[in-house]
Amino acid sequence: MKSFFNQLFDYNFFCNKKIIEYCETLDAVPEKSIWLFSHLLNSHHIWNARLLEDQPEYEVFQIHELNAWHDIHYENQRSSFHIVSNIDDFERRLDYENSKGRLYTNTVQDMLFHIINHSTHHRGQIATNFRMNDIEPLVTDYVFYKR
């Protein structure tokens, strides 16, 4: 299980890094894409905090300037690898509050997979937003990463 999640987080890191680097080459990043990528970073951070049973530093819809994306992304990745490397029971259930204060319980495995799935979903939205703004999106499909 650890190996599987390490592979998924490698993929997630690779794709997000590519998007950050690509955005740095653009004259202007569409506002919606900034919002989406900031949310992607914040959510990853918040889920890591839940898994570590800690308080998050960011709000779910907090906007970050492009020049902050690298550091937040790197810290998210470092934290996720720490979690995966040190977890003994992926079926362990954790209680947490969502952004609206409602209590939920999920397994560690479900929470880790959600981070990856949520990021993939928003990368797809960013690709669509790029197309709508006449910007060629990057290919970030998992199978292309594995090739």
Secondary structure by P-SEA (a helix, b strand, c coil): caaaaaaaaaaaaaaaaaaaaaaaacccccaaaaaaaaaaaaaaaaaaaaaacccccccccccccccaaaaaaaaaaaaaaaaaaccccccbbbbbbcccbbbbbbcaaaaaaaaaaaaaaaaaaaaaaaaaacccccccccccccc
